Amino acid sequence: MSRSPDARSGPEGRAPAHRPGFVRRHLALSILAATALTLTLAVGGWVAYLQSQLVDVPRFEVDLERPGRPAAVPGDAVTLLLAGVDVNQGRGGTDLATMLESGAWEPGSYRSDAIMVLHIEAGARAAQLVSIPRDSYVPVAGRGSTKINAALSAGGPALLARTVEDLIGIRLDHVVLVDYAGFTGITRLLGGVEVTVAETVHDPKNDKTWQAGRHVLEGEEALLYVRQRYGLGRGDFDRVQRQQNFLRALLGKATGSGVLANPVTLTRFVRDLSDLVAVDSSLTPGRLRSLALDNRRLRGRDLRFLTVPHLGTATIGGASVVLLDRVATREMFAAVAVDDFAGWARDRDVEELPPEDRVR
């Protein structure tokens, strides 16, 4: 949620409590996990309880106003930037929650390891989740062209959001950061998530062999699955598909098995939400509740998982980067903005998440 100083506060200026270590290490992925679950939380008489608990979700300021910013699109569609946070272990720095609360961003302390744009169409008829590879080579204000995941490192959520807006050409309504602890917590809360590994592969970095077949993933093992890129034929592109494949399975389990209709599970999730995500200040408790109510019927089958149009990889300045097709990217998001992605994609070659039994 790819996650700008922060001035977060609760009711009457009270700073919400947070646990030390909001982001302790690499975020492999939570990205849609906490957000998708948040959007399905409204059931029966729990709305008032949900509202009270959402007050404690950490919030940060993001000012994106500038000359030439993409115009707001009329209607009730919503577009969110979901960003994960990668702690730069070699740079030290304070805990992210503390940094956001203090209002002082420490350049170099964090990078965004997973970046996704989630667009929910008007009336929640359908949604598109578009992954932007972290090594995408793009212009970043004040830094020239560089990898997109360096934007968060240099200027926090605001610079990352501005960079993404400049790339895709449409306005972002909200920004969500999701942390590593939140990801593992969600998998345990749901009792594991089942995925299929299409073929046996070895992860040399973690000395982990994934046998072909079904796996129920929870906690650290889920992290290993969504973090792997070494040993996969297409590197980061395969990692993006693993992330999306896991999210597809997670969303299917959360919405299709009644997990969130269970009062005990729902209570635990809402209670822990402040440790799972941080959101921009415009995502007030009331706005979050409205998103939950408005999108509670959205299901995995309504969501298309995509990768931003690209031209493959190259080496620039000794670093491997992803070259984006910027013209096609803007064309695609122009269609997304007016809820016409399906029409735009009908006669085009779009990189979309394949069936689960074809994901490595």
One Martini backbone bead per residue (centre of mass of N, CA, C, O) as a GRO file, in nm:
protein
  360
    1MET     BB    1   0.137   0.105   0.000
    2SER     BB    2   0.434   0.153  -0.231
    3ARG     BB    3   0.535   0.296   0.125
    4SER     BB    4   0.651   1.268   0.389
    5PRO     BB    5   0.548   1.362   0.601
    6ASP     BB    6   0.405   1.339   0.936
    7ALA     BB    7   0.068   1.413   1.099
    8ARG     BB    8  -0.040   1.215   1.306
    9SER     BB    9  -0.376   1.160   1.440
   10GLY     BB   10  -0.615   1.163   1.663
   11PRO     BB   11  -0.823   1.243   1.875
   12GLU     BB   12  -0.753   1.551   1.983
   13GLY     BB   13  -0.439   1.499   1.892
   14ARG     BB   14  -0.394   1.205   1.944
   15ALA     BB   15  -0.153   0.979   1.938
   16PRO     BB   16  -0.125   0.688   1.813
   17ALA     BB   17  -0.055   0.386   1.878
   18HIS     BB   18   0.259   0.201   1.854
   19ARG     BB   19   0.474  -0.028   1.742
   20PRO     BB   20   0.765  -0.128   1.737
   21GLY     BB   21   0.836  -0.189   1.413
   22PHE     BB   22   0.656  -0.129   1.160
   23VAL     BB   23   0.935  -0.174   0.997
   24ARG     BB   24   1.182  -0.430   1.005
   25ARG     BB   25   1.168  -0.530   0.703
   26HIS     BB   26   1.105  -0.669   0.435
   27LEU     BB   27   0.869  -0.626   0.186
   28ALA     BB   28   0.711  -0.846  -0.003
   29LEU     BB   29   0.391  -0.849   0.084
   30SER     BB   30   0.066  -0.678   0.104
   31ILE     BB   31  -0.061  -0.470  -0.025
   32LEU     BB   32  -0.368  -0.557  -0.088
   33ALA     BB   33  -0.438  -0.711   0.161
   34ALA     BB   34  -0.530  -0.493   0.366
   35THR     BB   35  -0.705  -0.334   0.167
   36ALA     BB   36  -0.901  -0.555   0.071
   37LEU     BB   37  -1.002  -0.617   0.355
   38THR     BB   38  -1.102  -0.338   0.427
   39LEU     BB   39  -1.319  -0.345   0.178
   40THR     BB   40  -1.475  -0.607   0.360
   41LEU     BB   41  -1.571  -0.524   0.670
   42ALA     BB   42  -1.876  -0.471   0.622
   43VAL     BB   43  -2.091  -0.615   0.878
   44GLY     BB   44  -2.358  -0.524   0.983
   45GLY     BB   45  -2.309  -0.411   1.325
   46TRP     BB   46  -1.983  -0.321   1.273
   47VAL     BB   47  -1.956  -0.022   1.186
   48ALA     BB   48  -1.902   0.127   1.455
   49TYR     BB   49  -1.650  -0.032   1.530
   50LEU     BB   50  -1.486   0.033   1.283
   51GLN     BB   51  -1.477   0.338   1.322
   52SER     BB   52  -1.325   0.338   1.597
   53GLN     BB   53  -1.065   0.180   1.494
   54LEU     BB   54  -0.976   0.375   1.249
   55VAL     BB   55  -0.847   0.605   1.419
   56ASP     BB   56  -0.556   0.435   1.463
   57VAL     BB   57  -0.465   0.482   1.191
   58PRO     BB   58  -0.203   0.578   1.040
   59ARG     BB   59  -0.099   0.915   0.940
   60PHE     BB   60  -0.013   1.114   0.644
   61GLU     BB   61   0.129   1.363   0.462
   62VAL     BB   62   0.012   1.460   0.116
   63ASP     BB   63   0.146   1.689  -0.121
   64LEU     BB   64   0.049   1.711  -0.482
   65GLU     BB   65   0.040   1.995  -0.549
   66ARG     BB   66   0.076   2.118  -0.892
   67PRO     BB   67   0.173   2.196  -1.182
   68GLY     BB   68   0.008   1.965  -1.396
   69ARG     BB   69  -0.177   1.805  -1.249
   70PRO     BB   70  -0.388   1.574  -1.256
   71ALA     BB   71  -0.709   1.549  -1.293
   72ALA     BB   72  -0.998   1.500  -1.172
   73VAL     BB   73  -1.235   1.243  -1.170
   74PRO     BB   74  -1.540   1.193  -1.217
   75GLY     BB   75  -1.692   1.036  -0.961
   76ASP     BB   76  -1.663   0.708  -0.765
   77ALA     BB   77  -1.399   0.646  -0.833
   78VAL     BB   78  -1.081   0.480  -0.731
   79THR     BB   79  -0.729   0.569  -0.664
   80LEU     BB   80  -0.448   0.370  -0.553
   81LEU     BB   81  -0.150   0.369  -0.371
   82LEU     BB   82   0.059   0.081  -0.325
   83ALA     BB   83   0.314   0.048  -0.065
   84GLY     BB   84   0.605  -0.084   0.009
   85VAL     BB   85   0.868  -0.144   0.262
   86ASP     BB   86   1.225  -0.101   0.256
   87VAL     BB   87   1.475  -0.160   0.461
   88ASN     BB   88   1.786  -0.004   0.497
   89GLN     BB   89   2.018  -0.168   0.669
   90GLY     BB   90   2.281   0.021   0.609
   91ARG     BB   91   2.133   0.309   0.731
   92GLY     BB   92   1.927   0.270   0.936
   93GLY     BB   93   1.735   0.436   1.138
   94THR     BB   94   1.425   0.482   1.208
   95ASP     BB   95   1.127   0.415   1.266
   96LEU     BB   96   0.869   0.474   1.060
   97ALA     BB   97   0.651   0.574   1.254
   98THR     BB   98   0.835   0.783   1.389
   99MET     BB   99   0.906   0.940   1.134
  100LEU     BB  100   0.619   1.023   1.053
  101GLU     BB  101   0.548   1.166   1.324
  102SER     BB  102   0.791   1.380   1.311
  103GLY     BB  103   0.827   1.491   0.996
  104ALA     BB  104   1.111   1.332   0.926
  105TRP     BB  105   1.281   1.247   0.650
  106GLU     BB  106   1.515   0.980   0.575
  107PRO     BB  107   1.729   0.955   0.349
  108GLY     BB  108   1.788   0.604   0.268
  109SER     BB  109   1.610   0.417   0.473
  110TYR     BB  110   1.398   0.374   0.230
  111ARG     BB  111   1.212   0.144   0.017
  112SER     BB  112   1.022   0.040  -0.259
  113ASP     BB  113   0.935  -0.302  -0.330
  114ALA     BB  114   0.619  -0.240  -0.382
  115ILE     BB  115   0.413  -0.137  -0.669
  116MET     BB  116   0.066  -0.022  -0.680
  117VAL     BB  117  -0.233   0.018  -0.877
  118LEU     BB  118  -0.566   0.088  -0.761
  119HIS     BB  119  -0.874   0.044  -0.946
  120ILE     BB  120  -1.209   0.147  -0.874
  121GLU     BB  121  -1.493   0.134  -1.006
  122ALA     BB  122  -1.783   0.244  -1.054
  123GLY     BB  123  -1.975   0.056  -0.836
  124ALA     BB  124  -1.780  -0.190  -0.816
  125ARG     BB  125  -1.761  -0.366  -1.088
  126ALA     BB  126  -1.443  -0.318  -1.101
  127ALA     BB  127  -1.079  -0.399  -1.113
  128GLN     BB  128  -0.734  -0.271  -1.105
  129LEU     BB  129  -0.402  -0.421  -1.077
  130VAL     BB  130  -0.092  -0.241  -1.106
  131SER     BB  131   0.230  -0.323  -1.163
  132ILE     BB  132   0.549  -0.173  -1.066
  133PRO     BB  133   0.850  -0.219  -1.111
  134ARG     BB  134   1.115  -0.130  -0.906
  135ASP     BB  135   1.323  -0.095  -1.176
  136SER     BB  136   1.195   0.137  -1.298
  137TYR     BB  137   1.278   0.382  -1.545
  138VAL     BB  138   1.244   0.712  -1.413
  139PRO     BB  139   1.136   1.014  -1.345
  140VAL     BB  140   1.266   1.217  -1.068
  141ALA     BB  141   1.225   1.468  -0.878
  142GLY     BB  142   1.559   1.592  -0.842
  143ARG     BB  143   1.703   1.300  -0.988
  144GLY     BB  144   1.608   1.216  -1.240
  145SER     BB  145   1.686   0.917  -1.371
  146THR     BB  146   1.546   0.622  -1.209
  147LYS     BB  147   1.449   0.420  -0.985
  148ILE     BB  148   1.141   0.410  -0.842
  149ASN     BB  149   1.231   0.307  -0.548
  150ALA     BB  150   1.390   0.586  -0.485
  151ALA     BB  151   1.163   0.787  -0.416
  152LEU     BB  152   1.109   0.712  -0.123
  153SER     BB  153   1.396   0.749  -0.022
  154ALA     BB  154   1.415   1.063  -0.091
  155GLY     BB  155   1.073   1.163  -0.027
  156GLY     BB  156   0.870   0.964   0.019
  157PRO     BB  157   0.536   0.932  -0.049
  158ALA     BB  158   0.514   1.193  -0.221
  159LEU     BB  159   0.731   1.128  -0.437
  160LEU     BB  160   0.614   0.864  -0.528
  161ALA     BB  161   0.334   0.970  -0.612
  162ARG     BB  162   0.434   1.176  -0.817
  163THR     BB  163   0.583   0.976  -0.999
  164VAL     BB  164   0.334   0.809  -1.072
  165GLU     BB  165   0.159   1.031  -1.189
  166ASP     BB  166   0.363   1.111  -1.415
  167LEU     BB  167   0.353   0.833  -1.550
  168ILE     BB  168   0.024   0.773  -1.581
  169GLY     BB  169  -0.167   1.053  -1.587
  170ILE     BB  170  -0.317   1.017  -1.307
  171ARG     BB  171  -0.501   1.049  -1.025
  172LEU     BB  172  -0.449   1.019  -0.687
  173ASP     BB  173  -0.643   0.968  -0.400
  174HIS     BB  174  -0.448   0.753  -0.251
  175VAL     BB  175  -0.224   0.638   0.020
  176VAL     BB  176  -0.060   0.316   0.088
  177LEU     BB  177   0.100   0.155   0.358
  178VAL     BB  178   0.276  -0.161   0.391
  179ASP     BB  179   0.378  -0.420   0.609
  180TYR     BB  180   0.538  -0.700   0.707
  181ALA     BB  181   0.373  -0.768   0.963
  182GLY     BB  182   0.100  -0.758   0.820
  183PHE     BB  183   0.139  -0.995   0.632
  184THR     BB  184   0.180  -1.222   0.839
  185GLY     BB  185  -0.079  -1.169   1.001
  186ILE     BB  186  -0.284  -1.232   0.779
  187THR     BB  187  -0.207  -1.527   0.724
  188ARG     BB  188  -0.275  -1.622   1.014
  189LEU     BB  189  -0.568  -1.524   1.032
  190LEU     BB  190  -0.646  -1.722   0.774
  191GLY     BB  191  -0.478  -1.998   0.790
  192GLY     BB  192  -0.368  -1.949   0.529
  193VAL     BB  193  -0.247  -1.981   0.180
  194GLU     BB  194  -0.331  -2.114  -0.135
  195VAL     BB  195  -0.091  -2.239  -0.373
  196THR     BB  196   0.061  -2.270  -0.698
  197VAL     BB  197   0.335  -2.452  -0.829
  198ALA     BB  198   0.424  -2.519  -1.150
  199GLU     BB  199   0.741  -2.555  -1.075
  200THR     BB  200   1.036  -2.653  -0.985
  201VAL     BB  201   1.220  -2.438  -0.756
  202HIS     BB  202   1.513  -2.242  -0.673
  203ASP     BB  203   1.634  -2.053  -0.387
  204PRO     BB  204   1.951  -1.937  -0.339
  205LYS     BB  205   1.927  -1.720  -0.115
  206ASN     BB  206   1.737  -1.932   0.085
  207ASP     BB  207   1.754  -2.235   0.031
  208LYS     BB  208   1.479  -2.291  -0.151
  209THR     BB  209   1.249  -2.547  -0.239
  210TRP     BB  210   0.993  -2.560  -0.486
  211GLN     BB  211   0.745  -2.763  -0.525
  212ALA     BB  212   0.536  -2.887  -0.722
  213GLY     BB  213   0.225  -2.749  -0.629
  214ARG     BB  214   0.068  -2.740  -0.332
  215HIS     BB  215   0.043  -2.453  -0.096
  216VAL     BB  216   0.045  -2.358   0.247
  217LEU     BB  217   0.072  -2.021   0.347
  218GLU     BB  218   0.269  -1.883   0.627
  219GLY     BB  219   0.431  -1.625   0.704
  220GLU     BB  220   0.753  -1.675   0.622
  221GLU     BB  221   0.680  -1.853   0.375
  222ALA     BB  222   0.522  -1.636   0.228
  223LEU     BB  223   0.760  -1.445   0.196
  224LEU     BB  224   0.939  -1.627   0.024
  225TYR     BB  225   0.747  -1.643  -0.216
  226VAL     BB  226   0.714  -1.320  -0.277
  227ARG     BB  227   1.041  -1.258  -0.285
  228GLN     BB  228   1.124  -1.417  -0.517
  229ARG     BB  229   1.382  -1.405  -0.804
  230TYR     BB  230   1.579  -1.610  -0.773
  231GLY     BB  231   1.539  -1.877  -1.010
  232LEU     BB  232   1.378  -1.708  -1.206
  233GLY     BB  233   1.343  -1.647  -1.537
  234ARG     BB  234   1.216  -1.323  -1.486
  235GLY     BB  235   1.245  -1.238  -1.208
  236ASP     BB  236   1.064  -0.968  -1.129
  237PHE     BB  237   0.823  -1.061  -1.303
  238ASP     BB  238   0.775  -1.320  -1.137
  239ARG     BB  239   0.738  -1.182  -0.867
  240VAL     BB  240   0.489  -1.023  -0.940
  241GLN     BB  241   0.316  -1.278  -0.994
  242ARG     BB  242   0.336  -1.392  -0.711
  243GLN     BB  243   0.205  -1.162  -0.567
  244GLN     BB  244  -0.063  -1.176  -0.723
  245ASN     BB  245  -0.131  -1.471  -0.665
  246PHE     BB  246  -0.154  -1.438  -0.361
  247LEU     BB  247  -0.374  -1.219  -0.359
  248ARG     BB  248  -0.587  -1.383  -0.503
  249ALA     BB  249  -0.603  -1.605  -0.285
  250LEU     BB  250  -0.660  -1.424  -0.042
  251LEU     BB  251  -0.919  -1.289  -0.143
  252GLY     BB  252  -1.076  -1.551  -0.187
  253LYS     BB  253  -1.072  -1.642   0.110
  254ALA     BB  254  -1.188  -1.387   0.253
  255THR     BB  255  -1.464  -1.377   0.059
  256GLY     BB  256  -1.544  -1.707   0.018
  257SER     BB  257  -1.543  -1.826   0.350
  258GLY     BB  258  -1.635  -1.618   0.585
  259VAL     BB  259  -1.410  -1.489   0.757
  260LEU     BB  260  -1.537  -1.183   0.786
  261ALA     BB  261  -1.808  -1.306   0.931
  262ASN     BB  262  -1.634  -1.356   1.172
  263PRO     BB  263  -1.624  -1.198   1.465
  264VAL     BB  264  -1.342  -1.278   1.564
  265THR     BB  265  -1.177  -1.215   1.309
  266LEU     BB  266  -1.273  -0.927   1.268
  267THR     BB  267  -1.178  -0.813   1.537
  268ARG     BB  268  -0.878  -0.870   1.501
  269PHE     BB  269  -0.834  -0.706   1.244
  270VAL     BB  270  -0.934  -0.427   1.337
  271ARG     BB  271  -0.748  -0.405   1.586
  272ASP     BB  272  -0.473  -0.444   1.390
  273LEU     BB  273  -0.471  -0.226   1.161
  274SER     BB  274  -0.254  -0.016   1.278
  275ASP     BB  275  -0.019  -0.249   1.212
  276LEU     BB  276  -0.058  -0.269   0.881
  277VAL     BB  277  -0.120   0.043   0.820
  278ALA     BB  278  -0.073   0.344   0.623
  279VAL     BB  279  -0.223   0.669   0.566
  280ASP     BB  280  -0.347   0.922   0.432
  281SER     BB  281  -0.522   1.196   0.563
  282SER     BB  282  -0.777   1.159   0.362
  283LEU     BB  283  -0.811   0.875   0.515
  284THR     BB  284  -1.050   0.868   0.693
  285PRO     BB  285  -1.257   0.691   0.881
  286GLY     BB  286  -1.503   0.758   0.701
  287ARG     BB  287  -1.370   0.684   0.429
  288LEU     BB  288  -1.303   0.391   0.496
  289ARG     BB  289  -1.592   0.306   0.552
  290SER     BB  290  -1.701   0.374   0.271
  291LEU     BB  291  -1.523   0.178   0.117
  292ALA     BB  292  -1.631  -0.073   0.252
  293LEU     BB  293  -1.930  -0.039   0.169
  294ASP     BB  294  -1.895   0.013  -0.146
  295ASN     BB  295  -1.684  -0.270  -0.176
  296ARG     BB  296  -1.803  -0.547  -0.050
  297ARG     BB  297  -1.869  -0.697  -0.346
  298LEU     BB  298  -1.587  -0.734  -0.412
  299ARG     BB  299  -1.408  -0.970  -0.613
  300GLY     BB  300  -1.167  -1.154  -0.756
  301ARG     BB  301  -1.320  -1.172  -1.039
  302ASP     BB  302  -1.315  -0.838  -1.059
  303LEU     BB  303  -0.995  -0.867  -1.064
  304ARG     BB  304  -0.718  -0.734  -1.237
  305PHE     BB  305  -0.388  -0.850  -1.307
  306LEU     BB  306  -0.111  -0.630  -1.373
  307THR     BB  307   0.140  -0.503  -1.596
  308VAL     BB  308   0.314  -0.266  -1.694
  309PRO     BB  309   0.418  -0.145  -1.970
  310HIS     BB  310   0.701  -0.293  -2.149
  311LEU     BB  311   1.060  -0.346  -2.286
  312GLY     BB  312   1.219  -0.455  -2.061
  313THR     BB  313   1.563  -0.483  -2.023
  314ALA     BB  314   1.854  -0.303  -1.888
  315THR     BB  315   2.172  -0.124  -1.890
  316ILE     BB  316   2.238   0.142  -1.648
  317GLY     BB  317   2.512   0.227  -1.493
  318GLY     BB  318   2.536  -0.097  -1.411
  319ALA     BB  319   2.220  -0.130  -1.405
  320SER     BB  320   1.930  -0.299  -1.372
  321VAL     BB  321   1.646  -0.230  -1.581
  322VAL     BB  322   1.320  -0.106  -1.652
  323LEU     BB  323   1.150  -0.054  -1.953
  324LEU     BB  324   0.907   0.160  -2.033
  325ASP     BB  325   0.594   0.210  -2.193
  326ARG     BB  326   0.476   0.521  -2.185
  327VAL     BB  327   0.253   0.533  -2.392
  328ALA     BB  328   0.095   0.278  -2.304
  329THR     BB  329   0.060   0.361  -2.012
  330ARG     BB  330  -0.116   0.613  -2.064
  331GLU     BB  331  -0.336   0.475  -2.224
  332MET     BB  332  -0.427   0.276  -2.009
  333PHE     BB  333  -0.491   0.491  -1.780
  334ALA     BB  334  -0.699   0.648  -1.939
  335ALA     BB  335  -0.898   0.410  -1.938
  336VAL     BB  336  -0.911   0.359  -1.637
  337ALA     BB  337  -1.023   0.644  -1.548
  338VAL     BB  338  -1.304   0.567  -1.737
  339ASP     BB  339  -1.376   0.258  -1.713
  340ASP     BB  340  -1.210   0.123  -2.001
  341PHE     BB  341  -1.015  -0.123  -1.994
  342ALA     BB  342  -1.156  -0.354  -2.146
  343GLY     BB  343  -1.170  -0.205  -2.417
  344TRP     BB  344  -0.867  -0.146  -2.453
  345ALA     BB  345  -0.766  -0.460  -2.415
  346ARG     BB  346  -0.904  -0.633  -2.636
  347ASP     BB  347  -0.665  -0.549  -2.879
  348ARG     BB  348  -0.434  -0.617  -2.666
  349ASP     BB  349  -0.114  -0.675  -2.525
  350VAL     BB  350  -0.150  -0.795  -2.200
  351GLU     BB  351  -0.004  -0.821  -1.886
  352GLU     BB  352  -0.135  -1.105  -1.724
  353LEU     BB  353  -0.241  -1.300  -1.494
  354PRO     BB  354  -0.232  -1.618  -1.478
  355PRO     BB  355  -0.308  -1.901  -1.402
  356GLU     BB  356  -0.206  -2.064  -1.121
  357ASP     BB  357  -0.073  -2.320  -1.288
  358ARG     BB  358   0.144  -2.086  -1.434
  359VAL     BB  359   0.292  -2.009  -1.175
  360ARG     BB  360   0.622  -2.018  -1.046
   0.00000   0.00000   0.00000
